[in-house]
């Protein structure tokens, strides 16, 4: 286990007041609705966002567009932007597109897996400078196929960034990718994945997609309304993430944005025999909301 880094108080107070009560924002991802309810009969954008609002979600994550911006305003949803790029000359434009859609938080899949720490550091520096200029908070997602595809590459980048700037690097946490790379089992999820509480507590974006050490996405229900064994084995880890984050943020007014980012069959995350991804995403939201209330009451 890596030693815990010292966190400066200013790291957590850059964008929000020190004192207060943390707030959970439930975020849905538009890809969950691909081919929903059926291929060839996918809902229009307004119907998707209205369903998110009715299901208790506070916002949506996706790439910005005028149509999405208008629908978010119409349905009273906040917007978390999304972008993927390894070209630093595109960062300002891509971030501006997210800002134009109303984003403050932006999820970033940065570069490709062959990019090593020195180049990744330069990209992260440019990305965050552009974010500061625009008043945005880009967060680099931990994701396979990018410069953060393994824990080692991610922590090397974070350490280099902190050495260069004196500040923590803002991450968007998706632990499913690390769990598969490391071939973990539920019994050691927390021990192997929550090794950098400083970075976890500094982050605000979390993808709560249920997983195990073989699959980045496991079914939440069995299609008959019952919770799967795999989801029930993952839930204690979700609680440990929340405990870790709250340990550094319990007396702050910071927001945590949690997305049950379940992928559909289109794209390969959802399997053809799995239950509907949108229906399962709502079940995840309900359970995370219960955990949050238990831990913050």
LUMFIKE-962845 format. One record per residue (C-alpha): residue in three letters; x, y, z. Coordinates in pm, 1 decimal, always signed. Example, Ala and Ser with C-alpha at 12.3 -4.5 7.8 and 13.67 -1.06 7.14 Angstrom:
<rs>
{"ala"; {+1230.0; -450.0; +780.0}}
{"ser"; {+1367.0; -106.0; +714.0}}
</rs>
This chain:
<rs>
{"unk"; {+0.0; +0.0; +0.0}}
{"unk"; {+134.4; +341.8; -93.4}}
{"unk"; {+176.0; +598.1; +185.6}}
{"unk"; {-91.4; +858.9; +218.6}}
{"unk"; {+8.1; +1193.5; +74.0}}
{"unk"; {-25.3; +1508.3; +278.9}}
{"unk"; {-314.3; +1719.7; +156.1}}
{"unk"; {-304.2; +2093.8; +192.7}}
{"unk"; {-622.3; +2252.8; +319.5}}
{"unk"; {-623.5; +2476.7; +12.8}}
{"unk"; {-656.8; +2170.3; -212.0}}
{"unk"; {-1013.3; +2115.0; -95.8}}
{"unk"; {-1108.1; +2480.8; -69.1}}
{"unk"; {-1026.8; +2594.3; -421.0}}
{"unk"; {-1385.1; +2592.5; -541.7}}
{"unk"; {-1611.7; +2547.5; -238.6}}
{"unk"; {-1645.2; +2674.1; +119.0}}
{"unk"; {-1453.8; +2487.8; +390.9}}
{"unk"; {-1743.7; +2445.3; +632.0}}
{"unk"; {-2088.0; +2306.3; +561.1}}
{"unk"; {-2237.9; +1975.1; +460.2}}
{"unk"; {-2136.1; +1770.4; +154.8}}
{"unk"; {-2392.9; +1717.0; -118.8}}
{"unk"; {-2446.5; +1411.0; -338.1}}
{"unk"; {-2545.1; +1475.5; -698.9}}
{"unk"; {-2683.7; +1172.9; -883.3}}
{"unk"; {-2572.9; +1184.8; -1246.2}}
{"unk"; {-2699.7; +968.3; -1532.6}}
{"unk"; {-2502.4; +904.7; -1850.3}}
{"unk"; {-2671.8; +932.9; -2187.0}}
{"unk"; {-2505.9; +621.2; -2323.9}}
{"unk"; {-2714.3; +416.9; -2080.3}}
{"unk"; {-3010.5; +503.0; -2304.3}}
{"unk"; {-2860.0; +385.5; -2632.8}}
{"unk"; {-3119.2; +168.2; -2811.8}}
{"unk"; {-3358.2; +215.8; -2519.8}}
{"unk"; {-3616.8; +77.1; -2502.9}}
{"unk"; {-3525.2; -117.9; -2816.2}}
{"unk"; {-3303.5; -99.0; -3121.9}}
{"unk"; {-3474.7; +114.8; -3382.4}}
{"unk"; {-3705.3; +270.6; -3124.6}}
{"unk"; {-3463.4; +476.0; -2912.7}}
{"unk"; {-3622.1; +757.2; -2712.4}}
{"unk"; {-3564.9; +1117.9; -2822.1}}
{"unk"; {-3337.1; +1333.9; -2607.8}}
{"unk"; {-3612.0; +1517.4; -2417.9}}
{"unk"; {-3779.0; +1190.7; -2319.0}}
{"unk"; {-3448.4; +1053.5; -2188.0}}
{"unk"; {-3379.8; +1358.8; -1973.3}}
{"unk"; {-3736.5; +1372.0; -1845.6}}
{"unk"; {-3698.6; +1008.4; -1738.4}}
{"unk"; {-3373.8; +1092.9; -1555.9}}
{"unk"; {-3545.3; +1371.2; -1365.5}}
{"unk"; {-3843.5; +1150.8; -1278.1}}
{"unk"; {-3608.4; +877.4; -1150.8}}
{"unk"; {-3438.9; +1115.3; -906.8}}
{"unk"; {-3124.9; +1203.3; -1099.1}}
{"unk"; {-2986.0; +1554.3; -1058.5}}
{"unk"; {-2796.5; +1573.8; -1384.6}}
{"unk"; {-2656.4; +1413.9; -1695.4}}
{"unk"; {-2304.7; +1347.2; -1825.5}}
{"unk"; {-2222.8; +1358.9; -2196.7}}
{"unk"; {-2053.7; +1572.2; -2458.7}}
{"unk"; {-2197.8; +1921.1; -2478.5}}
{"unk"; {-2433.3; +2033.4; -2755.5}}
{"unk"; {-2692.3; +2309.2; -2798.1}}
{"unk"; {-2970.2; +2049.7; -2798.2}}
{"unk"; {-2850.4; +1892.5; -2474.2}}
{"unk"; {-2808.6; +2233.2; -2312.1}}
{"unk"; {-3167.5; +2326.3; -2397.6}}
{"unk"; {-3303.2; +1993.6; -2271.8}}
{"unk"; {-3109.2; +2020.7; -1944.9}}
{"unk"; {-3259.1; +2362.8; -1881.2}}
{"unk"; {-3605.8; +2240.1; -1972.7}}
{"unk"; {-3584.2; +1942.1; -1737.3}}
{"unk"; {-3400.8; +2115.3; -1454.3}}
{"unk"; {-3087.2; +1899.6; -1474.9}}
{"unk"; {-2727.3; +1996.7; -1411.6}}
{"unk"; {-2469.5; +1905.6; -1673.2}}
{"unk"; {-2136.5; +1725.8; -1634.2}}
{"unk"; {-1937.8; +1755.0; -1954.9}}
{"unk"; {-1745.6; +1477.7; -2125.5}}
{"unk"; {-1455.2; +1480.0; -2369.1}}
{"unk"; {-1178.4; +1253.5; -2496.1}}
{"unk"; {-858.1; +1381.8; -2651.9}}
{"unk"; {-481.5; +1355.3; -2651.7}}
{"unk"; {-430.2; +1668.3; -2860.3}}
{"unk"; {-348.9; +1960.1; -2633.4}}
{"unk"; {-432.2; +2212.4; -2906.4}}
{"unk"; {-794.1; +2093.8; -2888.2}}
{"unk"; {-837.4; +2121.2; -2511.6}}
{"unk"; {-952.9; +2482.2; -2493.2}}
{"unk"; {-1209.2; +2434.3; -2770.3}}
{"unk"; {-1344.9; +2110.5; -2627.1}}
{"unk"; {-1371.3; +2256.7; -2278.7}}
{"unk"; {-1540.4; +2567.3; -2417.2}}
{"unk"; {-1803.1; +2342.4; -2576.5}}
{"unk"; {-1874.6; +2189.3; -2236.8}}
{"unk"; {-1896.1; +2531.7; -2072.9}}
{"unk"; {-2135.8; +2653.0; -2342.2}}
{"unk"; {-2361.4; +2361.8; -2242.0}}
{"unk"; {-2355.2; +2472.6; -1878.6}}
{"unk"; {-2083.9; +2243.7; -1739.6}}
{"unk"; {-1854.9; +2319.4; -1447.8}}
{"unk"; {-1734.4; +1962.5; -1398.3}}
{"unk"; {-1590.1; +1785.7; -1703.5}}
{"unk"; {-1496.2; +1417.7; -1734.4}}
{"unk"; {-1184.7; +1374.8; -1950.0}}
{"unk"; {-1048.7; +1058.2; -2109.3}}
{"unk"; {-689.7; +1169.4; -2169.5}}
{"unk"; {-476.4; +1047.3; -2459.4}}
{"unk"; {-402.1; +681.4; -2533.5}}
{"unk"; {-244.6; +391.9; -2348.6}}
{"unk"; {+97.9; +430.8; -2513.3}}
{"unk"; {+140.2; +779.4; -2364.6}}
{"unk"; {+391.8; +770.3; -2079.2}}
{"unk"; {+422.0; +994.6; -1774.8}}
{"unk"; {+631.3; +1283.5; -1916.2}}
{"unk"; {+392.4; +1341.3; -2207.2}}
{"unk"; {+85.9; +1276.3; -1990.5}}
{"unk"; {+209.2; +1538.9; -1744.0}}
{"unk"; {+241.4; +1801.1; -2016.8}}
{"unk"; {-109.5; +1721.3; -2136.4}}
{"unk"; {-249.8; +1742.5; -1783.0}}
{"unk"; {-82.0; +2079.3; -1728.1}}
{"unk"; {-228.7; +2221.4; -2049.1}}
{"unk"; {-571.1; +2073.2; -1971.0}}
{"unk"; {-588.7; +2225.7; -1624.8}}
{"unk"; {-456.7; +2563.7; -1737.3}}
{"unk"; {-733.0; +2573.6; -1998.0}}
{"unk"; {-984.3; +2471.0; -1732.6}}
{"unk"; {-873.6; +2750.3; -1501.6}}
{"unk"; {-899.7; +3005.7; -1782.7}}
{"unk"; {-1257.3; +2896.5; -1850.1}}
{"unk"; {-1363.8; +2849.5; -1489.0}}
{"unk"; {-1406.8; +2472.6; -1536.0}}
{"unk"; {-1293.3; +2172.5; -1333.4}}
{"unk"; {-1174.4; +1900.4; -1572.1}}
{"unk"; {-1109.7; +1563.0; -1409.4}}
{"unk"; {-900.2; +1295.1; -1577.6}}
{"unk"; {-1082.9; +962.3; -1580.5}}
{"unk"; {-908.1; +642.7; -1476.6}}
{"unk"; {-981.6; +439.7; -1785.6}}
{"unk"; {-838.6; +157.1; -1994.3}}
{"unk"; {-694.1; +260.0; -2327.2}}
{"unk"; {-583.0; +599.9; -2193.5}}
{"unk"; {-275.7; +734.0; -2014.9}}
{"unk"; {-437.2; +632.4; -1683.0}}
{"unk"; {-517.1; +272.9; -1774.8}}
{"unk"; {-329.2; +123.2; -1477.3}}
{"unk"; {-289.3; +232.3; -1114.7}}
{"unk"; {+86.2; +263.9; -1164.5}}
{"unk"; {+52.6; +501.9; -1459.7}}
{"unk"; {-218.9; +701.9; -1284.8}}
{"unk"; {-25.2; +750.4; -962.1}}
{"unk"; {+295.2; +828.6; -1149.2}}
{"unk"; {+109.9; +1104.0; -1334.8}}
{"unk"; {-44.5; +1235.9; -1013.9}}
{"unk"; {+290.4; +1237.6; -833.8}}
{"unk"; {+459.5; +1416.6; -1124.2}}
{"unk"; {+178.0; +1672.6; -1135.7}}
{"unk"; {+200.7; +1737.5; -763.5}}
{"unk"; {+579.6; +1772.4; -782.2}}
{"unk"; {+545.6; +2019.2; -1069.2}}
{"unk"; {+258.4; +2228.9; -933.1}}
{"unk"; {+239.8; +2161.3; -559.0}}
{"unk"; {-123.1; +2058.1; -607.9}}
{"unk"; {-316.5; +1735.5; -633.6}}
{"unk"; {-439.9; +1623.7; -973.6}}
{"unk"; {-816.2; +1610.5; -1010.4}}
{"unk"; {-930.0; +1262.3; -1115.7}}
{"unk"; {-1262.0; +1115.3; -1223.2}}
{"unk"; {-1262.3; +774.5; -1056.2}}
{"unk"; {-1375.3; +460.6; -1235.4}}
{"unk"; {-1234.6; +175.4; -1028.7}}
{"unk"; {-1374.3; -91.8; -1259.9}}
{"unk"; {-1083.7; -56.7; -1500.7}}
{"unk"; {-821.5; -100.9; -1229.4}}
{"unk"; {-1006.5; -401.3; -1085.2}}
{"unk"; {-998.3; -582.5; -1418.5}}
{"unk"; {-636.2; -489.2; -1490.2}}
{"unk"; {-535.9; -624.0; -1147.7}}
{"unk"; {-774.0; -923.1; -1158.1}}
{"unk"; {-915.4; -845.8; -814.4}}
{"unk"; {-1181.3; -1016.8; -604.8}}
{"unk"; {-1444.7; -836.7; -395.1}}
{"unk"; {-1262.1; -920.6; -71.9}}
{"unk"; {-965.1; -704.8; -170.1}}
{"unk"; {-1134.8; -426.4; -367.0}}
{"unk"; {-1092.2; -169.3; -89.4}}
{"unk"; {-743.6; -281.9; +12.1}}
{"unk"; {-610.5; -266.9; -343.9}}
{"unk"; {-809.7; +24.1; -486.8}}
{"unk"; {-846.4; +279.8; -206.2}}
{"unk"; {-472.5; +328.0; -160.0}}
{"unk"; {-467.6; +702.0; -232.1}}
{"unk"; {-726.7; +862.0; -4.1}}
{"unk"; {-576.7; +1203.8; -73.0}}
{"unk"; {-665.0; +1178.2; -441.3}}
{"unk"; {-1001.2; +1013.6; -374.5}}
{"unk"; {-1102.1; +1283.8; -127.7}}
{"unk"; {-988.9; +1557.3; -364.9}}
{"unk"; {-1194.9; +1412.0; -650.4}}
{"unk"; {-1561.1; +1487.4; -708.1}}
{"unk"; {-1655.2; +1267.4; -1002.4}}
{"unk"; {-1708.7; +894.6; -946.4}}
{"unk"; {-1842.0; +627.8; -1182.5}}
{"unk"; {-2026.5; +372.2; -972.5}}
{"unk"; {-2061.1; +100.2; -1233.8}}
{"unk"; {-2077.6; -237.9; -1056.8}}
{"unk"; {-1789.5; -464.9; -1157.6}}
{"unk"; {-1578.2; -759.5; -1054.1}}
{"unk"; {-1223.5; -861.6; -1133.6}}
{"unk"; {-1322.1; -1013.3; -1468.6}}
{"unk"; {-1579.4; -765.2; -1601.4}}
{"unk"; {-1595.8; -385.8; -1587.2}}
{"unk"; {-1974.1; -418.1; -1572.7}}
{"unk"; {-2185.5; -683.6; -1404.1}}
{"unk"; {-2566.2; -706.8; -1407.9}}
{"unk"; {-2739.2; -534.6; -1118.3}}
{"unk"; {-3059.5; -736.6; -1136.5}}
{"unk"; {-3148.8; -1075.6; -1278.2}}
{"unk"; {-3426.0; -938.0; -1498.7}}
{"unk"; {-3691.4; -1049.0; -1250.4}}
{"unk"; {-3638.0; -775.5; -994.0}}
{"unk"; {-3385.1; -957.8; -777.1}}
{"unk"; {-3036.3; -824.8; -706.2}}
{"unk"; {-2755.2; -1031.9; -851.0}}
{"unk"; {-2487.9; -1192.1; -635.5}}
{"unk"; {-2225.9; -985.5; -821.0}}
{"unk"; {-2397.4; -655.0; -740.2}}
{"unk"; {-2438.1; -749.2; -375.9}}
{"unk"; {-2066.9; -833.5; -358.9}}
{"unk"; {-1980.2; -493.4; -509.3}}
{"unk"; {-2201.9; -282.2; -280.6}}
{"unk"; {-1972.1; -296.9; +26.5}}
{"unk"; {-1695.0; -146.9; -185.8}}
{"unk"; {-1924.7; +137.5; -291.1}}
{"unk"; {-1982.2; +207.4; +77.0}}
{"unk"; {-1607.0; +208.1; +142.9}}
{"unk"; {-1554.9; +465.7; -133.1}}
{"unk"; {-1814.4; +692.8; +25.0}}
{"unk"; {-1659.8; +647.2; +369.5}}
{"unk"; {-1317.0; +735.2; +231.9}}
{"unk"; {-1445.1; +1045.9; +54.1}}
{"unk"; {-1647.4; +1163.2; +351.7}}
{"unk"; {-1347.8; +1122.9; +582.6}}
{"unk"; {-1191.9; +1420.8; +405.5}}
{"unk"; {-1506.4; +1615.4; +318.3}}
{"unk"; {-1763.2; +1560.1; +593.7}}
{"unk"; {-1741.6; +1918.3; +723.4}}
{"unk"; {-1723.1; +2085.4; +382.7}}
{"unk"; {-1980.8; +2204.3; +132.3}}
{"unk"; {-1823.7; +2009.0; -151.4}}
{"unk"; {-2035.4; +1818.0; -401.4}}
{"unk"; {-1975.2; +1460.3; -510.0}}
{"unk"; {-2106.2; +1361.7; -852.9}}
{"unk"; {-2186.9; +989.9; -871.3}}
{"unk"; {-2278.0; +828.9; -1201.1}}
{"unk"; {-2404.2; +468.6; -1226.5}}
{"unk"; {-2247.0; +455.5; -1569.7}}
{"unk"; {-2400.2; +136.9; -1702.7}}
{"unk"; {-2327.5; +75.8; -2067.4}}
{"unk"; {-2582.6; -68.1; -2311.4}}
{"unk"; {-2542.6; -374.3; -2532.1}}
{"unk"; {-2441.6; -138.8; -2814.3}}
{"unk"; {-2071.2; -89.6; -2750.5}}
{"unk"; {-2012.1; -412.4; -2562.7}}
{"unk"; {-2038.1; -313.4; -2196.8}}
{"unk"; {-2383.9; -460.8; -2166.1}}
{"unk"; {-2424.5; -820.1; -2278.2}}
{"unk"; {-2717.9; -931.8; -2489.6}}
{"unk"; {-2848.9; -1147.7; -2203.6}}
{"unk"; {-2820.4; -871.3; -1940.1}}
{"unk"; {-3115.9; -668.3; -1809.4}}
{"unk"; {-3195.4; -323.7; -1945.0}}
{"unk"; {-2910.7; -83.5; -1862.8}}
{"unk"; {-3136.9; +211.5; -1778.0}}
{"unk"; {-3351.4; +2.2; -1544.6}}
{"unk"; {-3039.8; -128.9; -1369.6}}
{"unk"; {-2891.4; +222.1; -1344.0}}
{"unk"; {-3196.4; +333.7; -1146.4}}
{"unk"; {-3147.9; +46.4; -901.7}}
{"unk"; {-2784.3; +147.8; -848.4}}
{"unk"; {-2891.7; +507.8; -783.2}}
{"unk"; {-3140.7; +397.3; -520.2}}
{"unk"; {-2884.1; +189.0; -333.6}}
{"unk"; {-2617.6; +459.9; -344.8}}
{"unk"; {-2869.3; +712.7; -217.0}}
{"unk"; {-2948.3; +481.5; +75.9}}
{"unk"; {-2579.1; +438.3; +156.4}}
{"unk"; {-2521.0; +813.4; +143.9}}
{"unk"; {-2810.1; +885.8; +378.1}}
{"unk"; {-2686.3; +620.5; +620.1}}
{"unk"; {-2334.0; +760.7; +623.5}}
{"unk"; {-2432.7; +1126.6; +651.2}}
{"unk"; {-2723.1; +1104.9; +894.6}}
</rs>
